Amino acid sequence: MNSTIRTRKKGNIIMNISKSRSLLYGLAKLLGDINAVQKGKVGQRIVRRQEGKFASRGMSKANKKMFGGK
């Protein structure tokens, strides 16, 4: 399946799904930061984001060991 949507006239790419998805995830992250500031829970958010990064790195390393990635 093609991940782009093309117009019928010129074949120009009007939307790339992966770029749109990245934009939406970035926007959600920003809105979460703003919400944390409003609620006064910035420290808690920072800690949770760091925990998420470490967990993601650990899972990545485990997958590479199991499935032989680079």
C-alpha angles and dihedrals in degrees: 000000000000115000094210133074116221131197116241097230106052105005092238116160107244099175135016110203096211092051091048091048092050090050092051093048090049091049091049090051091051092048090050090053091050091048091051091052091050092050094043094240100119095126092052091050093050091051093048093048091051090048089052092051092050092047091049092050091048093051090047092053092046091051091049091053093047099042102027104245128167 
